Amino acid sequence: MEQEFGRNTYVLQEDEKIGSVKIADDVVAMIAALAAMEVEGVADMSGNMTNEFLSRVGVKNAAKGARVEVLQKKVKVDLAITMEYGYNIPATCQRVQEKVKNTIENMTGLDVTDVNIRIAGINVAKEK
């Protein structure tokens, strides 16, 4: 199964009677990216990825703008996001950090130690 994905995988749960549960690092990155985009004030992940576009391109590109490092069930997340103009950057980023941390921990059981954010741009909506 690990060769099928061609990426790093990590054991989330192992039981010799039932089997094991593994997750790929880019799946954790995709969870981080999707969670970040749910926060009001976040326009996109770096690279102008939108939810509609994400649904068409599949897993490989879904995590663009998000990078994770998993070591001994501890996760470090680096995000590059585009903000909407007019939102308070520190407050919005704090909400993103909390959302990403909580979502990854709830979905995977991994411990998120860092959520680092780089503002890659500001989205200015054109007036109609």
One Martini backbone bead per residue (centre of mass of N, CA, C, O) as a GRO file, in nm:
protein
  128
    1MET     BB    1   0.056   0.063  -0.019
    2GLU     BB    2   0.296   0.260  -0.008
    3GLN     BB    3   0.363   0.241  -0.314
    4GLU     BB    4   0.096   0.350  -0.421
    5PHE     BB    5   0.156   0.648  -0.308
    6GLY     BB    6   0.458   0.756  -0.290
    7ARG     BB    7   0.480   0.806   0.032
    8ASN     BB    8   0.465   0.899   0.345
    9THR     BB    9   0.397   0.686   0.623
   10TYR     BB   10   0.179   0.649   0.920
   11VAL     BB   11   0.112   0.519   1.223
   12LEU     BB   12  -0.190   0.532   1.416
   13GLN     BB   13  -0.263   0.215   1.432
   14GLU     BB   14  -0.207  -0.098   1.628
   15ASP     BB   15  -0.331  -0.441   1.574
   16GLU     BB   16  -0.273  -0.775   1.565
   17LYS     BB   17  -0.582  -0.863   1.520
   18ILE     BB   18  -0.662  -0.638   1.288
   19GLY     BB   19  -0.437  -0.406   1.241
   20SER     BB   20  -0.364  -0.114   1.049
   21VAL     BB   21  -0.315   0.248   1.057
   22LYS     BB   22  -0.254   0.472   0.785
   23ILE     BB   23  -0.078   0.780   0.690
   24ALA     BB   24  -0.018   1.033   0.479
   25ASP     BB   25   0.138   1.332   0.467
   26ASP     BB   26  -0.043   1.458   0.233
   27VAL     BB   27  -0.307   1.418   0.391
   28VAL     BB   28  -0.239   1.604   0.624
   29ALA     BB   29  -0.202   1.850   0.439
   30MET     BB   30  -0.491   1.852   0.331
   31ILE     BB   31  -0.629   1.899   0.599
   32ALA     BB   32  -0.492   2.169   0.653
   33ALA     BB   33  -0.592   2.321   0.400
   34LEU     BB   34  -0.899   2.285   0.442
   35ALA     BB   35  -0.912   2.414   0.724
   36ALA     BB   36  -0.800   2.693   0.647
   37MET     BB   37  -1.032   2.757   0.426
   38GLU     BB   38  -1.267   2.776   0.654
   39VAL     BB   39  -1.157   3.047   0.722
   40GLU     BB   40  -1.234   3.358   0.766
   41GLY     BB   41  -1.012   3.538   0.528
   42VAL     BB   42  -0.945   3.300   0.351
   43ALA     BB   43  -0.891   3.261   0.017
   44ASP     BB   44  -0.615   3.084  -0.009
   45MET     BB   45  -0.385   2.899  -0.118
   46SER     BB   46  -0.106   2.872  -0.245
   47GLY     BB   47  -0.192   2.896  -0.594
   48ASN     BB   48  -0.505   2.941  -0.624
   49MET     BB   49  -0.677   2.751  -0.447
   50THR     BB   50  -0.987   2.597  -0.471
   51ASN     BB   51  -1.242   2.402  -0.387
   52GLU     BB   52  -1.328   2.337  -0.678
   53PHE     BB   53  -1.045   2.263  -0.777
   54LEU     BB   54  -0.978   2.044  -0.569
   55SER     BB   55  -1.204   1.843  -0.665
   56ARG     BB   56  -1.056   1.801  -0.955
   57VAL     BB   57  -0.734   1.731  -0.888
   58GLY     BB   58  -0.688   1.607  -0.616
   59VAL     BB   59  -0.454   1.509  -0.384
   60LYS     BB   60  -0.177   1.618  -0.487
   61ASN     BB   61  -0.291   1.939  -0.500
   62ALA     BB   62  -0.446   1.996  -0.227
   63ALA     BB   63  -0.164   2.069  -0.055
   64LYS     BB   64  -0.112   2.333  -0.159
   65GLY     BB   65   0.055   2.531   0.087
   66ALA     BB   66   0.119   2.254   0.238
   67ARG     BB   67   0.333   2.139   0.510
   68VAL     BB   68   0.460   1.834   0.654
   69GLU     BB   69   0.586   1.700   0.969
   70VAL     BB   70   0.648   1.364   1.080
   71LEU     BB   71   0.735   1.280   1.432
   72GLN     BB   72   0.636   1.076   1.655
   73LYS     BB   73   0.327   1.186   1.629
   74LYS     BB   74   0.437   1.468   1.528
   75VAL     BB   75   0.328   1.792   1.405
   76LYS     BB   76   0.440   2.004   1.138
   77VAL     BB   77   0.312   2.315   1.007
   78ASP     BB   78   0.311   2.466   0.674
   79LEU     BB   79   0.172   2.778   0.557
   80ALA     BB   80   0.032   2.924   0.251
   81ILE     BB   81  -0.153   3.228   0.233
   82THR     BB   82  -0.447   3.395   0.123
   83MET     BB   83  -0.586   3.695   0.190
   84GLU     BB   84  -0.831   3.896   0.270
   85TYR     BB   85  -0.924   4.199   0.245
   86GLY     BB   86  -0.965   4.350   0.583
   87TYR     BB   87  -0.830   4.148   0.759
   88ASN     BB   88  -0.703   4.039   1.046
   89ILE     BB   89  -0.415   3.875   1.051
   90PRO     BB   90  -0.359   3.769   1.341
   91ALA     BB   91  -0.649   3.666   1.401
   92THR     BB   92  -0.679   3.477   1.158
   93CYS     BB   93  -0.425   3.304   1.213
   94GLN     BB   94  -0.520   3.197   1.485
   95ARG     BB   95  -0.766   3.047   1.369
   96VAL     BB   96  -0.605   2.866   1.182
   97GLN     BB   97  -0.431   2.726   1.392
   98GLU     BB   98  -0.665   2.604   1.554
   99LYS     BB   99  -0.809   2.453   1.323
  100VAL     BB  100  -0.575   2.275   1.229
  101LYS     BB  101  -0.506   2.141   1.493
  102ASN     BB  102  -0.789   2.021   1.560
  103THR     BB  103  -0.836   1.862   1.299
  104ILE     BB  104  -0.591   1.677   1.302
  105GLU     BB  105  -0.632   1.558   1.587
  106ASN     BB  106  -0.926   1.448   1.540
  107MET     BB  107  -0.862   1.271   1.275
  108THR     BB  108  -0.564   1.124   1.377
  109GLY     BB  109  -0.417   1.166   1.679
  110LEU     BB  110  -0.218   1.366   1.638
  111ASP     BB  111   0.041   1.595   1.735
  112VAL     BB  112   0.034   1.943   1.729
  113THR     BB  113   0.308   2.177   1.757
  114ASP     BB  114   0.288   2.332   1.466
  115VAL     BB  115   0.165   2.651   1.306
  116ASN     BB  116   0.286   2.788   1.020
  117ILE     BB  117   0.261   3.121   0.871
  118ARG     BB  118   0.237   3.246   0.533
  119ILE     BB  119   0.196   3.537   0.361
  120ALA     BB  120   0.138   3.539   0.003
  121GLY     BB  121  -0.133   3.726   0.008
  122ILE     BB  122  -0.382   3.953  -0.132
  123ASN     BB  123  -0.729   3.971  -0.175
  124VAL     BB  124  -0.886   4.178  -0.421
  125ALA     BB  125  -1.188   4.273  -0.479
  126LYS     BB  126  -1.378   4.344  -0.741
  127GLU     BB  127  -1.576   4.581  -0.844
  128LYS     BB  128  -1.907   4.591  -1.002
   0.00000   0.00000   0.00000
